[in-house]
Amino acid sequence: MLKKIFLLALFTSLSFAKYTQYKPSEDFAKYFTTQNCSQVLDKFYYINCYDYNYKGTKAVAYKLEADNLKGEQIKKRPHFEDDTNIPKKYRTTWSDYKNSGYDRGHTLSNASMRKTTQAQRSTFLMSNITPQNPQINQKVWNKIEKRERQVALKLGEIEVLNLVNYDSNPQRIKNQIAIPNSYIKIIKGNNFKECYRVSNHEVENENIKNYKVDCGKILF
């Protein structure tokens, strides 16, 4: 029994050894208040502002460190999981998205958290997922996610804030999950800031330069 406890403790310590618990900077922290969020979900690796009305996230923030993006990365994708920290009537499930025409879009990218199994699995919680246009999810937003990793590798460490925007009366898929109208990504490093805004519909141009915006026009 003692041996099992020791091995479990050792496994847990190794699992978290490569990551430190994320705490948002002052700029980002104001998006994660009880006034703005129905529930603030602290997932250790990131923080999530979840909205019961939309049945989806409004903001996700996290830190990326170059060391966690280097070396061996977990390639096998885990299954999507319900977030049992959310009251059942406000949760979403994998099956809600079937035949909706929308992808299960990660707010925090799986590819940005693949150093440990626990970090990667945390991104497959349905609370981190929103209905995303397939072209945006698989191409434009995916390229912007790659950009955040490139910046982290160059600078050594960055902080990222993803904002999910909704219409006042949004369209919805099954289980009354609101469809976002657009996404914003704010990448912040030492003497560095870069921002993108992408509408959640088919676009003609997939070059991410077309979606780069003035960070000063985004409210902090």
Secondary structure, DSSP 8 states (H G I E B T S, - for coil): -HHHHHHHHHHHHHHHTT-------HHHHTTSSTTT-SEEEE-SSEEEEEETTTTEEEEEEEEEEHHHHSS----S----B--TTS-GGG---GGGGTTSS-EEEESS-GGGS-SSHHHHHHTTBGGGEEEE-HHIIIIIHHHHHHHHHHHHHHHSEEEEEEEEE--SS--EEGGGEE--SEEEEEEEETTEEEEEEEESS--S---GGGGEE-GGGS--
